[in-house]
Amino acid sequence: MNGGVLDREKACRLAERLYRLDGIHKTDVVKHLDKDNGFSQAVGQEYLKFFDFTGQSLDQGLRSFLRVVVLIGETQERERVLQHFSCRFQQCNPHTFSSSGEVLTLTCAVMLLNSDLHGQNVGKAMSVSSFVSNLDGMNEGENFSKELLKALYNTIKNEPLEWAVDEKELKSSMLLVEDAKEDAPLRSKSNPFQDVPHDKKATVFKQGFLKRKAHADIDGKRTPWGKRSWKTFYGVLKGMVLYLQKDEYNMEWQSTEEVVSVHHALAEQAADYTKRPHVFRLQTADWRVFLFQASSTAEMSSWISRINLVSALHSSPPFPAAVGSQRRFCRPILPASQSAHTLERQLQSHARMLLSFQEDLAYLQQSLPESRRAKAKELEEHRVREEYLQHEKCRYEAYIQMLEVWKGLNQSVDTEEGTLKKSHSSPSLDVEIALPHVVKVKRNISERRTYRKIVIPRRNRDI
């Protein structure tokens, strides 16, 4: 037998031990399923074969799964386990769901809905209309059935999900710490299905008063007219999160008015916005768009450079694009976790991404549909793809420029006390960085919901 067969047999044996709890505690099962490697994926696939979800609704299948599996760990680790569940559930119900990605999106939404409706969160619970609208366009660029979403909402509202173990057993397994609430991920108000990483020990890179205007909501959907007004906040860029507080004296992060993760974000001067001075534009990883007004041109440039530098330093490499049966793929979800790369490796990673987008853009521009024969839909998709690729190209150009500047400063300026280690260098508050030139991007890219259908059918390259 070759090594691959031996590994698969080993995975099968381990999966059976995990399912039968043969010498393994049930709180330890998930540790063998949530790793980002081939063997853990094989174990997860074999483990889920012990479950038969045929004919079950999604909430029924999820309930039966959670009664056996103790779902704990970081967000990305839990999502890997739910990916195994989603693949198996789709295999058992191929006529109900066309892809495992569709199941995974709904599964994560249901889990968060359960926490929102039955957790200890303070505030108004999510309504059925909000649940439906928050999932708008998240079915691989299309919409889920409203009847399906309403049915899931009512089921979870009337019957909360039950877990495999109680809180005492989890605490006894040393998997919960006393200050879990303080370090727990914050929930973005603009997107309740996004956990924002929160580190109370993170460095404060910049703070000051800002006026903010919401321009586009999650997925680039234009913000409703009544919610676009300018509001004044005290902004604190702490770690990879921009906290918007009502005043400079309220430092209770959990009560922050708004939290904006700047991973994979791009800030640039809003040159086309002429109604107010010193305005910069921030586009986030989930394609929300904000306009911020600073007190001066210097402050505006400082906010832009700090946000882009933090994003460039700490944004993790994106996941490989998903492969589906359709010719197009949706914009991949960008990881919110902090990159573990050194400065040099981060530069190399960004350079590879830039080259990839440059090649895709060049290929797309060479394959322009013939205007006489092409349908309007084809021309529109081609234009939207080009705008998306141009934006990503500009984002990585800005990241590389920022890191090159920071690398030069890092060689001549000692890292100050309170910042991260040099291998994960972070900007100190006393060092200002020259703002690199950012190539302008057509503004309507962020206002279009059709960008979610962007695809590059030519290839699926692992990066």
VMD Tcl script that draws the C-alpha trace (Angstrom):
set ca {
  {0.00 0.00 0.00}
  {1.17 3.53 -0.64}
  {1.26 6.31 1.95}
  {-2.03 7.81 0.81}
  {-3.95 4.54 1.35}
  {-2.28 4.02 4.72}
  {-3.26 7.54 5.78}
  {-6.86 6.95 4.73}
  {-7.00 3.69 6.66}
  {-5.49 5.42 9.67}
  {-8.08 8.17 9.33}
  {-10.87 5.57 9.19}
  {-9.65 3.87 12.35}
  {-9.33 7.15 14.21}
  {-12.77 8.29 13.02}
  {-14.36 5.13 14.40}
  {-12.59 5.60 17.73}
  {-13.82 9.19 17.87}
  {-17.40 8.19 17.14}
  {-17.40 5.37 19.69}
  {-15.45 7.47 22.22}
  {-12.92 4.66 22.48}
  {-10.43 6.08 24.97}
  {-11.28 9.63 23.89}
  {-13.26 12.20 25.86}
  {-16.10 13.79 23.92}
  {-14.66 17.28 24.45}
  {-11.50 16.11 22.65}
  {-13.22 14.79 19.52}
  {-13.33 18.15 17.79}
  {-9.56 18.58 18.18}
  {-9.08 15.87 15.56}
  {-11.57 17.43 13.13}
  {-10.73 21.14 13.11}
  {-7.13 21.17 11.86}
  {-6.24 22.74 8.53}
  {-4.43 19.75 7.02}
  {-5.20 16.79 4.80}
  {-5.26 14.15 7.52}
  {-7.70 16.10 9.71}
  {-9.93 16.62 6.67}
  {-9.85 12.88 5.96}
  {-10.73 12.09 9.58}
  {-13.60 14.55 9.40}
  {-14.95 13.00 6.21}
  {-14.78 9.49 7.66}
  {-16.23 10.58 11.00}
  {-19.28 12.18 9.37}
  {-20.02 8.93 7.51}
  {-21.33 7.63 10.84}
  {-24.15 10.19 10.58}
  {-27.17 9.74 8.31}
  {-29.08 12.97 7.69}
  {-31.22 11.63 4.85}
  {-34.67 13.20 4.81}
  {-33.94 15.54 7.72}
  {-34.40 19.29 7.65}
  {-31.28 21.37 8.20}
  {-32.12 22.21 11.80}
  {-32.94 18.56 12.55}
  {-29.62 17.42 11.13}
  {-27.74 20.14 12.99}
  {-29.46 19.24 16.26}
  {-28.55 15.56 15.93}
  {-24.96 16.52 15.10}
  {-24.60 18.93 18.03}
  {-25.98 16.36 20.45}
  {-22.91 14.24 19.69}
  {-20.16 16.72 18.81}
  {-18.94 19.34 21.29}
  {-18.38 22.32 19.01}
  {-15.69 24.45 20.65}
  {-12.59 26.32 19.57}
  {-11.81 29.44 17.57}
  {-14.17 30.67 14.88}
  {-12.20 29.24 11.95}
  {-11.80 25.90 13.76}
  {-15.53 25.62 14.42}
  {-16.19 26.49 10.79}
  {-13.96 23.63 9.61}
  {-16.02 21.21 11.70}
  {-19.25 22.68 10.35}
  {-17.79 22.28 6.86}
  {-17.59 18.52 7.45}
  {-21.21 18.55 8.64}
  {-22.30 20.60 5.62}
  {-20.63 18.28 3.12}
  {-22.22 15.20 4.69}
  {-25.66 16.82 5.00}
  {-25.58 17.82 1.33}
  {-24.51 14.30 0.33}
  {-27.50 12.89 2.22}
  {-29.89 15.47 0.73}
  {-28.64 16.24 -2.80}
  {-32.07 17.26 -4.05}
  {-32.59 19.79 -1.27}
  {-29.25 21.61 -1.46}
  {-27.06 21.84 -4.54}
  {-23.75 22.50 -2.78}
  {-22.10 22.13 0.61}
  {-21.29 25.85 0.57}
  {-25.00 26.60 0.57}
  {-25.47 24.36 3.61}
  {-22.47 25.87 5.41}
  {-23.77 29.42 4.99}
  {-27.17 28.50 6.40}
  {-25.62 26.45 9.20}
  {-23.44 29.33 10.39}
  {-26.42 31.67 10.14}
  {-28.58 29.34 12.23}
  {-25.86 28.98 14.88}
  {-25.55 32.75 15.21}
  {-29.32 33.19 15.17}
  {-29.59 30.76 18.07}
  {-27.02 32.78 20.04}
  {-28.82 36.01 19.23}
  {-32.28 34.75 20.23}
  {-31.38 32.63 23.24}
  {-27.99 33.88 24.40}
  {-27.20 36.46 27.04}
  {-26.79 39.27 24.54}
  {-28.18 42.59 25.69}
  {-30.43 44.40 23.27}
  {-33.21 43.72 20.83}
  {-33.27 40.21 19.40}
  {-32.97 39.73 15.66}
  {-36.29 39.83 13.83}
  {-37.28 37.43 11.08}
  {-37.07 40.22 8.51}
  {-33.52 41.06 9.64}
  {-32.54 37.40 9.47}
  {-33.82 37.18 5.89}
  {-32.24 40.45 4.76}
  {-28.87 39.65 6.35}
  {-28.68 36.53 4.18}
  {-29.64 38.37 1.03}
  {-27.35 37.34 -1.82}
  {-25.30 34.91 0.30}
  {-26.37 31.77 -1.55}
  {-23.37 31.79 -3.88}
  {-24.46 35.18 -5.16}
  {-28.17 34.35 -5.20}
  {-30.91 34.56 -2.58}
  {-32.15 31.76 -0.36}
  {-35.82 30.90 -0.40}
  {-37.63 33.26 1.96}
  {-39.93 30.43 3.00}
  {-36.91 28.33 3.98}
  {-35.35 31.16 5.99}
  {-38.61 31.99 7.77}
  {-39.12 28.33 8.64}
  {-35.60 28.09 10.07}
  {-36.10 31.29 12.05}
  {-39.36 30.11 13.61}
  {-37.92 26.69 14.42}
  {-34.88 28.12 16.21}
  {-37.01 30.73 17.97}
  {-39.42 28.12 19.31}
  {-36.84 25.43 20.06}
  {-33.25 26.48 20.87}
  {-30.35 24.31 19.78}
  {-29.13 21.92 22.46}
  {-25.46 21.24 23.06}
  {-23.65 18.00 23.79}
  {-22.34 19.09 27.20}
  {-23.28 21.69 29.75}
  {-21.27 24.71 30.84}
  {-19.80 23.00 33.92}
  {-18.34 20.18 31.85}
  {-16.81 22.63 29.42}
  {-15.20 24.60 32.21}
  {-13.80 21.41 33.73}
  {-12.10 20.62 30.44}
  {-10.09 23.85 30.75}
  {-11.43 25.10 27.45}
  {-13.08 28.16 28.93}
  {-11.19 30.88 30.78}
  {-12.51 33.16 33.47}
  {-12.38 36.29 31.38}
  {-13.96 34.72 28.30}
  {-16.52 37.50 28.07}
  {-13.82 40.15 27.89}
  {-11.90 38.41 25.12}
  {-14.91 37.06 23.24}
  {-15.31 38.18 19.64}
  {-17.45 41.27 19.20}
  {-20.46 41.11 16.94}
  {-20.59 43.63 14.13}
  {-23.88 45.52 14.19}
  {-23.79 45.99 10.43}
  {-23.32 42.28 9.86}
  {-24.55 40.08 12.72}
  {-23.07 37.01 10.99}
  {-19.53 38.35 11.35}
  {-17.48 37.87 14.51}
  {-14.88 40.62 14.92}
  {-11.70 39.46 16.67}
  {-11.13 41.34 19.94}
  {-7.88 41.39 21.88}
  {-8.00 43.56 24.97}
  {-4.18 43.56 25.08}
  {-3.77 44.77 21.50}
  {-1.81 47.93 20.75}
  {-3.66 51.19 20.14}
  {-2.28 52.48 16.85}
  {-4.32 55.67 16.55}
  {-7.23 57.45 18.17}
  {-9.14 60.67 17.73}
  {-12.48 62.17 16.80}
  {-13.97 61.25 13.45}
  {-17.22 61.94 11.69}
  {-18.59 58.88 9.94}
  {-21.11 58.33 7.18}
  {-22.26 54.84 6.18}
  {-22.15 54.64 2.40}
  {-22.67 50.92 1.65}
  {-23.71 48.00 3.86}
  {-22.44 44.43 3.75}
  {-21.94 43.07 0.23}
  {-21.94 46.58 -1.20}
  {-25.68 47.11 -0.82}
  {-26.31 50.84 -0.78}
  {-27.08 52.09 2.72}
  {-30.73 53.19 3.06}
  {-31.22 56.93 2.76}
  {-32.31 57.38 6.38}
  {-29.11 55.77 7.71}
  {-26.54 57.78 5.76}
  {-26.31 60.79 8.07}
  {-22.97 61.94 9.47}
  {-22.31 60.99 13.10}
  {-19.44 61.96 15.38}
  {-17.46 59.21 17.12}
  {-14.24 58.85 19.01}
  {-12.31 56.39 16.87}
  {-9.78 53.97 18.36}
  {-7.73 51.77 16.03}
  {-6.81 48.95 18.42}
  {-5.28 45.84 16.94}
  {-7.13 45.03 13.73}
  {-10.35 46.67 14.91}
  {-11.57 50.24 14.57}
  {-13.80 50.98 17.56}
  {-16.26 53.84 17.15}
  {-17.28 55.11 20.57}
  {-19.69 57.83 21.60}
  {-16.99 59.65 23.57}
  {-13.29 59.40 24.37}
  {-13.86 58.38 27.99}
  {-15.90 55.24 27.38}
  {-13.39 52.42 26.93}
  {-15.77 49.51 27.51}
  {-15.21 47.64 24.26}
  {-18.31 45.46 24.58}
  {-20.50 48.60 24.69}
  {-18.81 50.22 21.71}
  {-21.32 51.77 19.33}
  {-19.74 50.16 16.27}
  {-16.80 47.86 15.56}
  {-15.16 47.70 12.16}
  {-12.55 45.06 11.41}
  {-9.85 46.41 9.12}
  {-8.51 43.05 7.94}
  {-8.17 43.14 4.15}
  {-9.50 46.71 4.19}
  {-8.42 49.62 2.02}
  {-8.48 53.28 3.04}
  {-7.94 56.10 0.57}
  {-8.76 59.76 0.18}
  {-12.30 60.31 -1.07}
  {-11.21 62.64 -3.83}
  {-14.60 62.48 -5.53}
  {-16.49 63.58 -2.39}
  {-16.51 67.39 -2.43}
  {-19.21 68.25 0.12}
  {-16.78 68.14 3.07}
  {-13.00 68.52 3.43}
  {-10.54 65.94 4.81}
  {-12.73 62.94 3.95}
  {-11.34 59.44 3.43}
  {-13.06 56.30 2.29}
  {-12.77 52.88 3.96}
  {-13.84 49.69 2.21}
  {-13.86 46.58 4.41}
  {-13.38 42.90 3.62}
  {-17.14 42.33 3.56}
  {-17.51 45.25 1.11}
  {-19.00 47.76 3.45}
  {-18.02 51.34 2.63}
  {-17.66 54.19 5.12}
  {-16.75 57.83 4.67}
  {-14.77 59.41 7.52}
  {-14.06 63.10 8.02}
  {-10.92 63.98 9.96}
  {-10.06 67.31 11.56}
  {-7.32 68.19 9.06}
  {-5.52 66.97 5.98}
  {-2.66 65.70 8.13}
  {-5.05 63.74 10.36}
  {-6.79 62.29 7.32}
  {-3.46 61.11 5.88}
  {-2.45 59.67 9.24}
  {-5.67 57.64 9.56}
  {-5.31 56.36 6.00}
  {-1.69 55.29 6.45}
  {-2.32 53.65 9.83}
  {-5.33 51.66 8.66}
  {-3.59 50.48 5.50}
  {-0.41 49.61 7.39}
  {-2.26 47.56 10.00}
  {-4.21 45.83 7.23}
  {-1.05 45.12 5.26}
  {0.87 43.83 8.28}
  {-1.76 41.58 9.79}
  {-4.22 40.42 7.10}
  {-3.91 36.66 6.67}
  {-3.57 35.14 3.19}
  {-7.02 34.47 1.70}
  {-8.46 30.98 1.46}
  {-8.32 29.33 -1.99}
  {-11.44 30.02 -4.02}
  {-14.13 27.37 -3.74}
  {-14.73 25.07 -6.68}
  {-18.34 24.51 -7.71}
  {-20.34 23.07 -10.55}
  {-21.13 26.49 -11.95}
  {-18.76 28.44 -14.19}
  {-18.50 31.28 -11.76}
  {-17.44 31.45 -8.14}
  {-18.38 33.99 -5.52}
  {-15.95 36.32 -3.86}
  {-14.08 34.23 -1.26}
  {-14.49 34.99 2.43}
  {-11.35 36.70 3.69}
  {-10.01 35.38 7.02}
  {-10.24 37.76 9.99}
  {-7.51 36.04 12.00}
  {-4.17 37.79 12.38}
  {-1.38 36.67 10.10}
  {1.51 34.80 11.71}
  {3.91 35.76 8.91}
  {7.08 37.72 9.45}
  {7.33 41.06 7.69}
  {9.34 39.53 4.86}
  {6.95 36.60 4.35}
  {3.98 38.96 4.46}
  {5.56 41.01 1.69}
  {6.11 37.88 -0.37}
  {2.52 36.75 0.17}
  {1.14 40.12 -0.94}
  {3.44 40.08 -3.96}
  {2.08 36.69 -5.03}
  {-1.48 37.91 -4.63}
  {-0.72 41.04 -6.64}
  {0.81 38.98 -9.44}
  {-2.23 36.70 -9.44}
  {-4.67 39.58 -9.79}
  {-2.51 41.25 -12.44}
  {-2.54 38.05 -14.50}
  {-6.29 37.60 -14.06}
  {-6.92 41.20 -15.03}
  {-4.71 40.94 -18.12}
  {-6.43 37.70 -19.14}
  {-9.86 39.23 -18.65}
  {-8.99 42.32 -20.67}
  {-7.78 40.13 -23.52}
  {-11.00 38.12 -23.55}
  {-13.44 40.97 -24.02}
  {-16.70 39.66 -25.52}
  {-17.47 40.84 -29.02}
  {-19.80 43.77 -28.55}
  {-21.96 42.86 -31.54}
  {-22.63 39.27 -30.50}
  {-22.36 39.53 -26.72}
  {-25.48 39.81 -24.66}
  {-25.96 42.70 -22.27}
  {-25.60 40.34 -19.30}
  {-22.23 39.08 -20.56}
  {-20.91 42.60 -21.04}
  {-22.12 43.60 -17.59}
  {-20.47 40.59 -15.92}
  {-17.25 41.30 -17.77}
  {-17.25 44.91 -16.60}
  {-18.00 43.97 -12.99}
  {-15.21 41.36 -12.97}
  {-12.78 43.91 -14.29}
  {-13.75 46.42 -11.60}
  {-13.32 43.79 -8.89}
  {-9.90 42.70 -10.14}
  {-8.81 46.32 -10.47}
  {-9.81 46.96 -6.86}
  {-7.91 43.93 -5.55}
  {-4.88 44.87 -7.63}
  {-4.89 48.39 -6.18}
  {-5.37 47.06 -2.64}
  {-2.32 44.83 -2.82}
  {-0.29 47.56 -4.49}
  {-1.11 49.80 -1.53}
  {-0.22 47.02 0.94}
  {3.15 46.39 -0.69}
  {3.97 50.10 -0.79}
  {3.09 50.46 2.89}
  {5.17 47.46 3.93}
  {8.16 48.61 1.89}
  {8.05 51.95 3.70}
  {7.60 50.23 7.06}
  {10.45 47.84 6.31}
  {12.74 50.81 5.73}
  {11.65 52.45 8.97}
  {12.00 49.16 10.82}
  {15.66 49.02 9.91}
  {16.37 52.44 11.40}
  {13.85 52.86 14.22}
  {13.81 50.63 17.31}
  {10.50 48.99 18.08}
  {8.95 50.91 20.97}
  {7.83 49.37 24.23}
  {4.25 48.13 24.07}
  {4.29 47.19 20.39}
  {4.44 43.67 19.03}
  {7.65 41.72 18.44}
  {9.71 42.79 15.48}
  {8.75 39.72 13.48}
  {5.14 40.91 13.70}
  {6.02 44.60 13.66}
  {3.30 47.12 14.42}
  {3.37 50.89 13.97}
  {4.08 52.93 17.07}
  {2.13 56.10 17.68}
  {5.20 58.32 17.45}
  {6.28 57.37 13.94}
  {4.37 58.81 11.00}
  {4.59 57.13 7.63}
  {4.49 58.84 4.29}
  {1.24 58.03 2.57}
  {1.88 56.07 -0.64}
  {0.02 56.88 -3.78}
  {-3.11 54.77 -4.17}
  {-4.46 54.19 -7.65}
  {-8.02 55.42 -7.98}
  {-10.79 52.88 -8.37}
  {-14.15 53.52 -9.95}
  {-16.45 54.43 -7.10}
  {-19.44 52.45 -8.27}
  {-17.67 49.17 -7.58}
  {-18.73 49.31 -3.93}
  {-22.27 50.30 -4.70}
  {-23.02 47.35 -6.92}
  {-24.50 44.19 -5.51}
  {-23.70 42.33 -8.72}
  {-20.03 42.09 -7.78}
  {-20.95 39.09 -5.66}
  {-21.33 37.16 -8.90}
  {-17.73 37.88 -9.86}
  {-15.84 34.89 -11.10}
  {-12.65 34.06 -12.88}
  {-13.49 30.80 -14.64}
  {-10.02 30.42 -16.09}
  {-8.49 28.62 -13.12}
  {-8.48 28.04 -9.37}
  {-4.96 28.66 -8.12}
  {-3.85 27.75 -4.60}
  {-1.92 30.53 -2.97}
}
mol new
graphics top color blue
foreach p $ca { graphics top sphere $p radius 0.5 }
foreach p [lrange $ca 0 end-1] q [lrange $ca 1 end] { graphics top cylinder $p $q radius 0.2 }
display resetview
